[in-house]
Amino acid sequence: MGSVLSLLAIVTTCIAQIMTNTIQKKFKVSSTQLLYQSCPYQALTLFIVGPFLDGFLTNKNVFAFAYTPQVLFFIVLSCLISVSVNFSTFLVIGKTSPVTYQVLGHLKTCLVLAFGYVLLHDPFSWRNILGILIAVVGMGLYSYFCTREAPKPTEASPQVTQVKEGESDPLIADSLNAAENGAAATTDEPLKVPMWSSKYARA
């Protein structure tokens, strides 16, 4: 049962994170806007499915529990933390990608284990150390390949810059070409030469 639920959690999490990234980029909405639109549906779904699923797994009814003010306080605190986690999820996925968010999640897990060992003196086994090392190596490789694949900004060549500057003022270019070809003497239109041009300045 645990393996089936874990597999379902992985599939639904992947779909949700990919859709989060796709919707934000497709409709150009911020993480706050997407969270505002999706939270009511998430809350309604959990409120309807949650009690039945909890009763199926634990054989206990959540509505039969004696809710004290302390319990209610921690429930509200848990809800606020959940909203902040959803907001950070949408924010990170919208700015980066679902894969980057998963890498960040593994980093969070490593930090939790490390702080638990240092501050709370939790037992640390060789499996924890091996898992942390594998996660750190994976994060390092991911960062390395992302850095290599990042596009580098290219500088525009001087010739392209000169062409663009010439195209930005066609009247001056046409007047200079006409003066060089001797076409200005046959027309009554005054010569349109810039005042700063020393080539055509009269003594």
Disulfide bonds with the S-S distance in Angstrom:
none
